[in-house]
Amino acid sequence: MEGKLIVIAIGGNSLIEDPKKVTVDAQYRAAEKTAHHIADIIEGGDRVVIVHGNGPQVGYILLRSEYARSILHSVPLDSCVADTQGAIGYQLQKALDNEFEARGMSNRAVTVVTQVEVDPDDPSFADPTKPIGSFMTEEDAAEHSRNFGWAVKEDAGRGWRRVVPSPKPKSIVELDTIRFLSESGAAVIAAGGGGIPVTRDAEGMLWGKEAVIDKDLAAAILAKALKADAFIISTAVEKVCLDYNKPTQRAIDEMTIEEAQRHSAEGQFAPGSMLPKIEALVDFVESTGNLGMITDPEHICDAMKGLSGTRIVR
């Protein structure tokens, strides 16, 4: 097909504009805004594959499960990821289809529930560090550890939280399906939340794991496998900044791989937010030589034209 193939990773927090209003309807309204900007790219003749985050939404499922634990079974973490892939995928898919209809476009969106293979010997399984779910007292944390086998840790003086492994993604199980749908012209929503973490046993059978995968790293794996022409990470800022939140803060229009790695080593990017995004883009650009960008949803089209965002190049 003509046009470029662009993989776009959007954060789960981008569907929550007001932390005090986290209803399904409010999240859909936020999805509509993101879909509008993505439809601009598709209307211009390019194809997109969308990867979304799900951190807050998985937290809500776990909280509901916590409140209902006396009357209902708990929900395994791999199923939580699958649930959010379906729910958020539905919101984005509906928003995109409505946008296409309003513009008189024949395009359609489709969601693929996506498994992502991880190494069963990944070091994170032996030392879980990724906090998920709500805060607990030390007593509740100890009870959950006894009753449910949870790994729990104190979180920066704010209370105790469940921690889970965050293994690195190896491969996308549904890659061929995603490629086929994209080549057919569909706007594909895939690998939501970084994908459902699975491992293969000696017979090649897949098994879900109680873990979460970094969404941006999974998106980079997918972008490389699809040989995407561009990989865009959509986040809360128009451009990456050095000395963020300091008087010397300054935005960056373009970084080479070497510059991005140097800034990372100097601690310029926060480990829990910007750093994994930079690492994912560096991985993609280093492997493919194609374009990597960071920007916010409303500047995606301008970033593709070189008018906004931060570009990472060789």
SEBA-928355 format. One record per residue: residue in three letters; x, y, z of N, C-alpha, C, CB in turn. Coordinates in steps of 0.02 Angstrom, whole numbers, padded with zeros to 5 digits, always signed. Glycine has a CB too. Layout:
AlaXYZXYZXYZXYZ
...
% end
This chain:
Met+00042-00060+00000+00000+00000+00000+00043+00062+00000-00047+00000+00061
Glu+00016+00117-00028+00052+00179-00029+00050+00211+00040+00022+00227-00082
Gly+00092+00263+00049+00094+00297+00114+00141+00264+00162+00025+00301+00144
Lys+00157+00300+00214+00202+00275+00265+00164+00234+00317+00240+00332+00299
Leu+00201+00189+00351+00173+00153+00408+00201+00185+00471+00190+00076+00405
Ile+00157+00207+00514+00176+00243+00575+00149+00206+00635+00152+00316+00573
Val+00191+00188+00682+00170+00160+00745+00167+00216+00796+00219+00103+00769
Ile+00109+00223+00828+00098+00277+00876+00083+00247+00944+00040+00324+00854
Ala+00122+00264+00995+00110+00241+01063+00080+00298+01104+00177+00215+01096
Ile+00021+00285+01133-00012+00336+01174-00018+00311+01246-00082+00354+01145
Gly-00012+00356+01294-00013+00337+01364-00082+00324+01391+00020+00389+01405
Gly-00088+00279+01439-00152+00266+01472-00178+00327+01508-00147+00209+01520
Asn-00131+00369+01533-00151+00430+01567-00181+00481+01520-00092+00460+01603
Ser-00167+00474+01454-00194+00522+01406-00270+00516+01400-00161+00513+01339
Leu-00297+00460+01425-00370+00451+01425-00402+00477+01488-00387+00378+01414
Ile-00362+00506+01532-00388+00534+01595-00368+00607+01599-00361+00494+01657
Glu-00412+00651+01576-00397+00722+01575-00406+00754+01643-00440+00757+01524
Asp-00451+00728+01683-00465+00755+01749-00465+00696+01798-00533+00794+01751
Pro-00415+00693+01844-00412+00637+01892-00474+00630+01935-00352+00645+01936
Lys-00514+00683+01939-00576+00681+01979-00635+00655+01937-00592+00750+02007
Lys-00624+00648+01872-00676+00622+01827-00647+00566+01786-00705+00679+01781
Val-00654+00505+01812-00624+00447+01778-00678+00398+01756-00573+00412+01825
Thr-00736+00424+01738-00789+00381+01714-00772+00354+01644-00857+00419+01712
Val-00809+00303+01624-00799+00274+01557-00814+00327+01504-00844+00212+01546
Asp-00867+00367+01516-00885+00419+01467-00829+00471+01461-00951+00452+01486
Ala-00801+00491+01518-00747+00541+01517-00686+00514+01479-00727+00561+01589
Gln-00671+00450+01488-00615+00421+01452-00629+00418+01377-00600+00351+01479
Tyr-00692+00405+01359-00709+00403+01288-00702+00472+01257-00780+00377+01278
Arg-00721+00524+01293-00715+00592+01266-00641+00609+01254-00746+00644+01315
Ala-00598+00585+01298-00526+00595+01287-00502+00554+01227-00486+00576+01351
Ala-00529+00494+01219-00510+00452+01162-00531+00485+01097-00543+00382+01167
Glu-00588+00520+01098-00611+00556+01038-00560+00608+01014-00679+00590+01052
Lys-00531+00643+01062-00483+00695+01045-00420+00664+01014-00464+00737+01107
Thr-00396+00610+01044-00338+00576+01017-00353+00548+00947-00315+00519+01064
Ala-00413+00519+00939-00432+00491+00874-00435+00544+00820-00500+00456+00880
His-00456+00604+00838-00459+00659+00790-00390+00673+00760-00488+00723+00823
His-00340+00676+00803-00272+00691+00780-00243+00633+00739-00226+00707+00839
Ile-00257+00571+00760-00232+00514+00723-00267+00509+00654-00243+00449+00763
Ala-00331+00526+00652-00367+00524+00588-00338+00574+00539-00442+00539+00599
Asp-00310+00629+00563-00277+00677+00518-00221+00642+00479-00250+00737+00558
Ile-00182+00601+00514-00127+00565+00482-00153+00516+00430-00084+00529+00535
Ile-00205+00479+00449-00233+00428+00404-00264+00462+00343-00286+00386+00441
Glu-00298+00518+00354-00329+00554+00298-00275+00578+00249-00370+00614+00323
Gly-00215+00589+00274-00160+00611+00231-00130+00554+00190-00107+00642+00272
Gly-00153+00493+00201-00131+00437+00159-00086+00387+00194-00096+00463+00101
Asp-00069+00399+00257-00025+00352+00294-00066+00300+00332+00020+00391+00342
Arg-00034+00244+00349-00065+00192+00390-00038+00198+00462-00050+00121+00361
Val-00080+00179+00510-00058+00183+00580-00072+00117+00616-00093+00241+00616
Val-00027+00102+00662-00038+00050+00712-00031+00085+00779+00012-00011+00705
Ile-00081+00077+00822-00084+00114+00885-00073+00067+00944-00153+00150+00892
Val-00028+00086+00987-00016+00050+01050-00035+00097+01106+00059+00026+01056
His-00075+00075+01153-00097+00118+01208-00073+00092+01275-00174+00125+01209
Gly-00067+00139+01323-00052+00120+01392-00115+00099+01428-00017+00178+01429
Asn-00107+00073+01489-00165+00050+01528-00154+00052+01603-00184-00020+01507
Gly-00100+00087+01625-00083+00085+01696-00140+00104+01742-00026+00131+01709
Pro-00170+00163+01734-00226+00182+01779-00284+00133+01774-00249+00252+01763
Gln-00300+00111+01714-00358+00068+01705-00349+00000+01737-00373+00060+01630
Val-00289-00028+01734-00275-00091+01769-00282-00080+01845-00204-00118+01752
Gly-00259-00022+01867-00266-00006+01938-00339-00006+01961-00236+00062+01953
Tyr-00384+00020+01918-00455+00021+01935-00484-00050+01940-00495+00061+01883
Ile-00463-00093+01894-00487-00163+01895-00464-00198+01959-00462-00202+01833
Leu-00401-00186+01977-00375-00217+02038-00410-00191+02099-00299-00205+02043
Leu-00427-00126+02099-00462-00097+02156-00532-00126+02162-00466-00020+02149
Arg-00567-00134+02106-00633-00165+02107-00628-00237+02134-00665-00165+02037
Ser-00577-00272+02111-00567-00341+02133-00554-00343+02209-00509-00373+02095
Glu-00516-00292+02232-00500-00288+02303-00564-00278+02345-00450-00231+02317
Tyr-00607-00233+02322-00669-00219+02359-00716-00279+02358-00704-00158+02329
Ala-00713-00319+02305-00761-00374+02297-00731-00441+02318-00783-00379+02225
Arg-00673-00441+02349-00638-00505+02361-00676-00552+02407-00570-00492+02389
Ser-00723-00526+02447-00760-00569+02493-00817-00606+02457-00788-00529+02551
Ile-00835-00584+02397-00891-00616+02362-00872-00641+02292-00948-00568+02356
Leu-00816-00618+02264-00796-00638+02196-00722-00657+02194-00810-00582+02147
His-00705-00698+02145-00635-00718+02136-00594-00657+02115-00629-00774+02083
Ser-00529-00659+02129-00485-00605+02106-00470-00614+02032-00419-00605+02148
Val-00446-00560+02001-00432-00561+01929-00356-00564+01919-00462-00499+01893
Pro-00330-00616+01886-00258-00620+01874-00235-00561+01832-00240-00686+01839
Leu-00172-00542+01841-00147-00481+01809-00146-00487+01733-00077-00466+01835
Asp-00131-00547+01707-00133-00553+01634-00203-00543+01606-00106-00622+01612
Ser-00254-00564+01645-00323-00553+01624-00342-00479+01630-00371-00595+01667
Cys-00313-00444+01680-00325-00372+01686-00300-00336+01623-00289-00344+01749
Val-00241-00356+01600-00214-00324+01539-00259-00339+01479-00141-00350+01525
Ala-00283-00402+01474-00328-00420+01420-00393-00381+01424-00343-00496+01422
Asp-00419-00373+01484-00481-00334+01493-00472-00262+01468-00502-00333+01567
Thr-00417-00232+01486-00406-00162+01466-00392-00156+01391-00349-00132+01506
Gln-00360-00207+01362-00350-00206+01290-00417-00203+01254-00309-00268+01267
Gly-00465-00243+01278-00531-00243+01248-00568-00178+01259-00571-00301+01275
Ala-00568-00154+01321-00607-00094+01338-00579-00031+01306-00610-00086+01413
Ile-00513-00020+01313-00482+00040+01284-00481+00034+01208-00411+00050+01312
Gly-00468-00026+01183-00469-00037+01111-00537-00020+01082-00451-00109+01094
Tyr-00590-00040+01117-00658-00024+01096-00669+00051+01093-00709-00056+01143
Gln-00646+00087+01144-00655+00159+01145-00619+00193+01087-00630+00188+01212
Leu-00556+00174+01076-00518+00203+01021-00546+00183+00953-00444+00183+01025
Gln-00566+00120+00948-00594+00095+00885-00658+00131+00867-00607+00019+00889
Lys-00702+00139+00916-00765+00175+00904-00752+00248+00886-00811+00170+00965
Ala-00706+00279+00923-00691+00350+00911-00662+00359+00841-00641+00376+00964
Leu-00617+00314+00820-00588+00319+00753-00641+00307+00699-00531+00268+00746
Asp-00682+00255+00708-00734+00241+00658-00782+00299+00651-00772+00177+00677
Asn-00800+00331+00707-00845+00389+00704-00810+00448+00669-00866+00410+00775
Glu-00745+00455+00681-00707+00508+00648-00704+00496+00573-00636+00513+00678
Phe-00692+00434+00553-00691+00417+00482-00759+00432+00449-00672+00343+00472
Glu-00812+00413+00485-00879+00423+00458-00894+00498+00449-00932+00392+00504
Ala-00874+00537+00498-00886+00609+00494-00848+00642+00437-00867+00643+00560
Arg-00791+00613+00418-00750+00641+00365-00765+00610+00296-00676+00631+00381
Gly-00812+00563+00295-00827+00530+00232-00773+00483+00209-00840+00581+00180
Met-00734+00456+00256-00680+00409+00239-00705+00337+00244-00620+00420+00286
Ser-00677+00293+00203-00698+00223+00203-00656+00180+00250-00694+00194+00133
Asn-00607+00210+00284-00563+00173+00329-00601+00143+00388-00506+00218+00355
Arg-00573+00091+00417-00601+00061+00477-00545+00044+00526-00642-00003+00459
Ala-00563+00043+00590-00515+00025+00643-00530-00045+00669-00517+00077+00701
Val-00479-00078+00695-00488-00145+00723-00440-00153+00782-00476-00199+00669
Thr-00463-00189+00832-00423-00202+00892-00401-00275+00894-00462-00184+00956
Val-00337-00286+00908-00310-00354+00914-00289-00366+00986-00250-00365+00864
Val-00321-00413+01019-00299-00433+01086-00231-00467+01076-00351-00481+01122
Thr-00179-00438+01105-00111-00455+01086-00071-00484+01145-00075-00394+01060
Gln-00040-00542+01133+00005-00572+01181+00077-00555+01162-00005-00650+01183
Val+00117-00542+01212+00188-00526+01200+00231-00575+01240+00204-00452+01220
Glu+00275-00609+01204+00316-00660+01236+00373-00628+01275+00344-00709+01184
Val+00384-00653+01335+00439-00631+01377+00480-00692+01398+00413-00592+01440
Asp+00540-00679+01422+00585-00733+01443+00566-00755+01513+00660-00709+01441
Pro+00551-00820+01523+00533-00843+01590+00589-00834+01641+00514-00916+01588
Asp+00651-00825+01616+00708-00814+01660+00727-00740+01666+00767-00854+01636
Asp+00683-00696+01642+00697-00624+01648+00710-00608+01722+00638-00582+01620
Pro+00762-00568+01737+00779-00553+01807+00723-00522+01847+00838-00507+01808
Ser+00676-00489+01813+00622-00455+01851+00576-00504+01886+00581-00411+01804
Phe+00573-00566+01863+00530-00615+01897+00558-00633+01965+00523-00679+01854
Ala+00624-00628+01973+00654-00643+02038+00654-00583+02084+00726-00668+02028
Asp+00646-00523+02055+00648-00462+02095+00595-00413+02069+00718-00430+02095
Pro+00531-00424+02084+00478-00379+02060+00486-00309+02089+00409-00407+02079
Thr+00480-00259+02046+00489-00190+02069+00435-00142+02044+00555-00164+02047
Lys+00392-00164+01998+00343-00119+01967+00281-00113+02012+00323-00143+01897
Pro+00269-00053+02043+00210-00045+02086+00146-00042+02044+00216+00019+02128
Ile+00095-00077+02068+00029-00074+02035-00025-00070+02089+00018-00135+01989
Gly-00084-00048+02069-00141-00048+02115-00136+00006+02168-00146-00114+02149
Ser-00179+00000+02218-00187+00052+02269-00137+00043+02326-00258+00052+02296
Phe-00130+00096+02367-00087+00094+02426-00121+00055+02482-00070+00166+02450
Met-00080+00022+02524-00105-00017+02579-00067+00000+02643-00100-00093+02564
Thr-00098-00017+02700-00061-00013+02762-00012-00072+02765-00109-00013+02824
Glu+00035-00068+02810+00083-00123+02817+00048-00188+02836+00137-00106+02869
Glu-00005-00182+02878-00042-00241+02900-00079-00274+02841-00092-00222+02956
Asp-00112-00232+02801-00148-00259+02742-00099-00290+02693-00189-00204+02708
Ala-00041-00258+02685+00009-00284+02638+00032-00353+02661+00069-00236+02634
Ala+00044-00360+02726+00066-00425+02752+00011-00478+02742+00084-00419+02827
Glu-00052-00458+02752-00108-00504+02743-00113-00527+02670-00174-00472+02765
His-00106-00481+02623-00109-00498+02552-00050-00542+02532-00110-00435+02509
Ser+00006-00529+02562+00065-00570+02547+00053-00642+02571+00127-00541+02581
Arg+00023-00651+02630+00008-00718+02657-00046-00753+02616-00013-00713+02731
Asn-00102-00717+02603-00161-00748+02574-00156-00757+02499-00221-00707+02590
Phe-00124-00709+02465-00124-00711+02392-00055-00720+02361-00154-00648+02366
Gly-00003-00723+02403+00064-00731+02377+00092-00670+02343+00065-00788+02330
Trp+00063-00611+02358+00087-00549+02327+00157-00531+02353+00038-00492+02340
Ala+00198-00502+02309+00259-00469+02330+00239-00397+02346+00316-00472+02275
Val+00258-00371+02404+00238-00304+02424+00299-00265+02447+00185-00306+02482
Lys+00299-00200+02434+00354-00157+02455+00327-00090+02477+00405-00149+02399
Glu+00365-00059+02522+00348+00009+02543+00367+00058+02487+00385+00028+02610
Asp+00323+00105+02473+00331+00149+02415+00343+00221+02437+00270+00145+02369
Ala+00407+00239+02445+00429+00308+02456+00391+00343+02513+00421+00348+02393
Gly+00378+00306+02567+00346+00336+02625+00272+00348+02618+00378+00400+02640
Arg+00243+00327+02561+00171+00341+02549+00127+00282+02567+00160+00359+02475
Gly+00156+00227+02586+00118+00167+02601+00147+00107+02565+00045+00176+02582
Trp+00112+00050+02571+00136-00012+02541+00095-00027+02478+00130-00070+02591
Arg+00129-00056+02428+00095-00074+02366+00117-00142+02342+00108-00020+02312
Arg+00075-00172+02303+00094-00233+02270+00146-00216+02216+00033-00270+02239
Val+00197-00257+02209+00246-00249+02155+00247-00313+02113+00317-00233+02184
Val+00255-00303+02049+00254-00360+02003+00314-00355+01956+00188-00362+01962
Pro+00331-00410+01924+00386-00408+01875+00368-00366+01815+00405-00480+01852
Ser+00418-00336+01784+00409-00299+01721+00463-00322+01672+00413-00221+01733
Pro+00452-00383+01644+00503-00411+01599+00506-00375+01533+00488-00485+01587
Lys+00564-00379+01500+00572-00348+01435+00536-00390+01381+00647-00341+01417
Pro+00503-00358+01334+00468-00395+01282+00517-00426+01233+00420-00349+01244
Lys+00501-00487+01210+00543-00522+01160+00512-00520+01090+00555-00594+01182
Ser+00448-00536+01086+00416-00540+01021+00340-00534+01028+00433-00607+00985
Ile+00308-00514+00974+00235-00505+00972+00204-00569+00943+00215-00442+00929
Val+00163-00603+00982+00135-00667+00960+00090-00657+00899+00095-00700+01017
Glu+00050-00606+00898+00001-00594+00843+00030-00550+00787-00062-00563+00870
Leu+00096-00548+00780+00127-00503+00732+00100-00512+00661+00202-00514+00732
Asp+00095-00574+00637+00072-00585+00568+00001-00559+00558+00076-00660+00551
Thr-00041-00567+00607-00110-00542+00602-00111-00466+00600-00152-00567+00662
Ile-00071-00434+00642-00068-00361+00644-00042-00335+00576-00021-00336+00701
Arg+00009-00368+00550+00037-00347+00485-00015-00354+00430+00100-00389+00468
Phe-00051-00411+00429-00102-00422+00378-00156-00369+00381-00133-00492+00386
Leu-00180-00354+00440-00234-00304+00447-00210-00235+00426-00259-00303+00520
Ser-00148-00218+00446-00121-00153+00427-00113-00147+00352-00054-00141+00462
Glu-00087-00200+00321-00077-00198+00248-00142-00196+00210-00036-00258+00227
Ser-00197-00218+00243-00262-00215+00212-00293-00145+00216-00309-00266+00243
Gly-00261-00101+00254-00284-00032+00259-00318-00014+00325-00331-00018+00205
Ala-00324-00062+00370-00356-00048+00434-00310-00007+00480-00377-00113+00469
Ala-00341+00034+00522-00305+00066+00577-00306+00015+00634-00337+00135+00599
Val-00248-00011+00652-00244-00067+00698-00224-00043+00768-00194-00119+00674
Ile-00263-00065+00818-00247-00052+00888-00221-00117+00917-00310-00024+00929
Ala-00159-00118+00940-00128-00182+00959-00079-00172+01017-00092-00213+00899
Ala-00062-00228+01050-00012-00228+01104-00030-00179+01159+00057-00212+01077
Gly-00095-00169+01171-00116-00123+01224-00085-00140+01291-00191-00123+01230
Gly-00065-00088+01328-00034-00099+01393+00032-00135+01390-00081-00137+01436
Gly+00063-00135+01331+00126-00172+01323+00116-00244+01304+00166-00169+01386
Gly+00053-00264+01298+00037-00334+01281+00027-00377+01342+00093-00362+01238
Ile-00009-00432+01332-00019-00481+01385+00044-00523+01391-00083-00526+01371
Pro+00078-00521+01448+00142-00558+01454+00131-00634+01455+00179-00537+01516
Val+00164-00669+01410+00159-00741+01407+00229-00771+01398+00113-00763+01349
Thr+00235-00833+01419+00297-00872+01408+00277-00937+01372+00335-00886+01475
Arg+00326-00968+01340+00315-01033+01307+00349-01088+01347+00342-01032+01234
Asp+00314-01144+01354+00345-01201+01388+00384-01243+01338+00291-01244+01424
Ala+00410-01299+01360+00452-01341+01317+00415-01367+01256+00480-01399+01357
Glu+00349-01373+01261+00308-01397+01204+00285-01339+01160+00248-01436+01230
Gly+00305-01277+01176+00285-01220+01137+00217-01191+01156+00283-01239+01065
Met+00188-01215+01211+00124-01189+01233+00132-01122+01270+00089-01240+01279
Leu+00083-01078+01261+00085-01012+01292+00052-01012+01361+00052-00960+01247
Trp+00082-00976+01408+00055-00970+01475+00060-00897+01498+00092-01017+01525
Gly+00005-00870+01524+00005-00802+01549+00046-00794+01612-00066-00779+01561
Lys+00075-00735+01620+00117-00721+01679+00089-00660+01717+00190-00708+01658
Glu+00096-00663+01782+00075-00607+01824+00131-00554+01820+00063-00629+01899
Ala+00125-00511+01771+00177-00461+01758+00148-00405+01715+00239-00493+01724
Val+00185-00352+01706+00166-00299+01660+00227-00282+01617+00140-00235+01697
Ile+00214-00264+01555+00267-00248+01508+00265-00174+01492+00261-00290+01443
Asp+00322-00142+01490+00323-00071+01473+00294-00060+01403+00396-00043+01477
Lys+00244-00017+01399+00209-00005+01336+00254+00022+01281+00152+00042+01347
Asp+00299+00067+01299+00342+00097+01248+00393+00048+01221+00378+00158+01277
Leu+00419+00004+01264+00466-00047+01241+00432-00097+01195+00499-00083+01300
Ala+00370-00116+01212+00332-00162+01169+00316-00129+01103+00267-00184+01204
Ala+00299-00064+01104+00284-00028+01042+00346-00025+00997+00260+00044+01058
Ala+00405-00018+01028+00467-00017+00988+00480-00084+00955+00527+00002+01033
Ile+00468-00139+00992+00475-00206+00964+00428-00214+00904+00460-00260+01018
Leu+00365-00191+00913+00316-00197+00859+00335-00154+00799+00246-00176+00885
Ala+00357-00092+00812+00377-00047+00758+00435-00077+00718+00396+00022+00785
Lys+00483-00106+00752+00540-00137+00717+00517-00197+00676+00594-00159+00767
Ala+00475-00239+00705+00453-00299+00670+00411-00282+00609+00413-00343+00717
Leu+00373-00228+00612+00332-00207+00555+00371-00166+00505+00272-00167+00580
Lys+00434-00150+00521+00475-00107+00479+00441-00040+00467+00490-00142+00411
Ala+00416-00011+00522+00380+00053+00519+00426+00108+00493+00351+00071+00588
Asp+00397+00155+00456+00434+00213+00431+00446+00264+00486+00398+00245+00374
Ala+00403+00264+00537+00411+00311+00592+00379+00281+00655+00379+00380+00576
Phe+00407+00299+00712+00382+00277+00777+00373+00340+00819+00431+00226+00812
Ile+00310+00353+00837+00294+00413+00876+00270+00393+00945+00241+00456+00840
Ile+00298+00423+00997+00272+00414+01065+00235+00478+01083+00330+00398+01117
Ser+00170+00471+01094+00128+00528+01112+00122+00531+01188+00058+00522+01079
Thr+00141+00587+01216+00142+00594+01289+00114+00662+01309+00213+00585+01316
Ala+00129+00685+01370+00097+00746+01396+00132+00810+01375+00095+00742+01471
Val+00190+00806+01343+00227+00866+01325+00239+00869+01250+00294+00868+01362
Glu+00241+00931+01223+00252+00940+01152+00323+00919+01131+00240+01012+01132
Lys+00372+00935+01175+00441+00919+01160+00476+00894+01223+00478+00981+01132
Val+00528+00855+01213+00571+00834+01268+00611+00894+01293+00618+00775+01247
Cys+00619+00899+01358+00657+00955+01387+00717+00930+01426+00612+00998+01431
Leu+00771+00968+01423+00827+00958+01469+00817+01003+01529+00895+00973+01434
Asp+00844+00982+01587+00836+01019+01649+00762+01031+01664+00874+01086+01647
Tyr+00722+00979+01656+00649+00985+01663+00630+01012+01732+00616+00916+01652
Asn+00585+01061+01731+00559+01094+01792+00613+01134+01830+00530+01042+01839
Lys+00667+01152+01795+00718+01195+01824+00719+01261+01787+00788+01160+01821
Pro+00749+01314+01817+00753+01378+01782+00788+01374+01714+00788+01429+01825
Thr+00831+01324+01707+00869+01316+01645+00835+01269+01595+00939+01289+01660
Gln+00771+01253+01608+00735+01206+01563+00736+01232+01491+00663+01197+01587
Arg+00750+01185+01445+00750+01203+01374+00726+01144+01332+00820+01226+01351
Ala+00686+01159+01282+00657+01107+01239+00707+01087+01185+00592+01132+01207
Ile+00702+01025+01164+00747+00998+01113+00706+00983+01050+00784+00934+01138
Asp+00729+01007+00993+00697+00992+00929+00721+00925+00901+00709+01048+00879
Glu+00786+00911+00911+00815+00851+00881+00874+00826+00923+00837+00864+00809
Met+00879+00761+00929+00936+00729+00963+00962+00672+00920+00916+00704+01034
Thr+01027+00664+00918+01055+00603+00889+01050+00547+00942+01129+00614+00866
Ile+01060+00486+00919+01060+00429+00966+01113+00441+01020+01074+00363+00929
Glu+01172+00463+00999+01227+00474+01047+01208+00527+01098+01291+00495+01009
Glu+01177+00581+01076+01156+00634+01122+01103+00609+01170+01130+00695+01083
Ala+01055+00570+01145+01002+00544+01188+01031+00497+01241+00950+00506+01145
Gln+01079+00456+01222+01110+00410+01270+01151+00449+01322+01155+00360+01234
Arg+01185+00502+01300+01223+00542+01347+01178+00577+01397+01266+00594+01310
His+01124+00607+01373+01077+00641+01418+01046+00591+01467+01021+00676+01377
Ser+01032+00530+01443+01004+00478+01486+01053+00460+01542+00986+00415+01446
Ala+01117+00452+01523+01168+00434+01572+01178+00490+01623+01235+00420+01537
Glu+01165+00552+01603+01173+00609+01648+01112+00618+01694+01184+00672+01608
Gly+01061+00576+01686+01002+00580+01729+00952+00633+01709+01023+00592+01799
Gln+00954+00653+01645+00909+00706+01622+00836+00683+01618+00931+00732+01555
Phe+00825+00617+01612+00758+00592+01600+00736+00548+01659+00755+00553+01534
Ala+00676+00561+01685+00651+00525+01743+00640+00451+01727+00586+00557+01768
Pro+00664+00406+01770+00658+00334+01757+00587+00310+01747+00690+00295+01813
Gly+00540+00340+01784+00471+00315+01780+00429+00347+01725+00437+00327+01844
Ser+00458+00394+01688+00416+00428+01638+00452+00436+01571+00395+00496+01664
Met+00498+00485+01566+00528+00499+01501+00583+00450+01481+00557+00569+01502
Leu+00620+00423+01530+00677+00379+01513+00657+00319+01471+00710+00355+01576
Pro+00606+00279+01490+00588+00222+01447+00565+00242+01377+00534+00181+01480
Lys+00538+00302+01371+00518+00326+01304+00580+00340+01262+00474+00390+01311
Ile+00629+00372+01291+00691+00386+01255+00726+00320+01236+00738+00430+01297
Glu+00727+00273+01283+00760+00209+01270+00725+00171+01213+00760+00166+01334
Ala+00658+00174+01212+00620+00140+01160+00634+00170+01092+00546+00142+01176
Leu+00636+00237+01089+00648+00270+01025+00720+00259+01001+00634+00345+01032
Val+00767+00261+01047+00837+00248+01029+00844+00178+01000+00884+00256+01090
Asp+00811+00130+01032+00813+00060+01008+00786+00056+00937+00772+00014+01055
Phe+00729+00090+00924+00699+00088+00858+00744+00122+00805+00630+00122+00859
Val+00767+00182+00820+00807+00219+00771+00873+00184+00758+00819+00291+00796
Glu+00904+00158+00811+00968+00124+00804+00961+00061+00760+00996+00104+00873
Ser+00904+00027+00767+00893-00035+00730+00872-00024+00658+00841-00077+00765
Thr+00833+00029+00646+00803+00038+00580+00831+00098+00540+00729+00047+00587
Gly+00857+00147+00576+00877+00209+00542+00819+00254+00525+00916+00193+00481
Asn+00758+00233+00543+00699+00273+00528+00684+00323+00583+00638+00228+00516
Leu+00632+00361+00573+00619+00419+00616+00585+00400+00682+00576+00469+00579
Gly+00610+00427+00737+00579+00420+00802+00562+00489+00830+00624+00382+00851
Met+00502+00496+00860+00480+00561+00884+00441+00555+00949+00437+00595+00832
Ile+00445+00609+00989+00404+00617+01048+00367+00683+01041+00446+00615+01114
Thr+00301+00681+01054+00262+00743+01056+00196+00729+01092+00249+00771+00983
Asp+00153+00779+01096+00087+00769+01126+00036+00756+01070+00066+00830+01170
Pro-00024+00732+01088-00072+00712+01036-00088+00766+00985-00136+00690+01069
Glu-00098+00828+01008-00119+00881+00961-00065+00902+00912-00141+00940+00999
His-00002+00881+00924+00052+00900+00879+00079+00842+00838+00108+00932+00919
Ile+00043+00786+00837+00068+00727+00800+00078+00743+00726+00020+00668+00808
Cys+00027+00774+00696+00032+00790+00624+00089+00839+00610-00034+00819+00598
Asp+00095+00891+00652+00150+00939+00643+00218+00905+00652+00142+00997+00693
Ala+00221+00857+00699+00285+00822+00710+00304+00782+00648+00279+00774+00771
Met+00256+00753+00615+00270+00715+00553+00297+00761+00498+00208+00680+00529
Lys+00279+00824+00501+00302+00873+00451+00366+00908+00472+00248+00924+00437
Gly+00392+00889+00531+00452+00921+00556+00441+00989+00588+00501+00928+00501
Leu+00378+01004+00605+00361+01070+00631+00354+01070+00708+00297+01095+00599
Ser+00356+01013+00739+00347+01009+00811+00378+00945+00837+00272+01012+00830
Gly+00374+00936+00903+00399+00875+00934+00475+00873+00937+00373+00815+00897
Thr+00499+00819+00968+00571+00805+00972+00586+00744+00929+00594+00793+01046
Arg+00632+00751+00882+00651+00697+00837+00717+00666+00860+00658+00723+00764
Ile+00720+00599+00857+00782+00563+00872+00806+00532+00807+00771+00507+00928
Val+00868+00547+00790+00896+00525+00725+00963+00493+00737+00902+00585+00674
Arg+00989+00459+00686+01055+00428+00692+01110+00481+00691+01067+00378+00635
% end
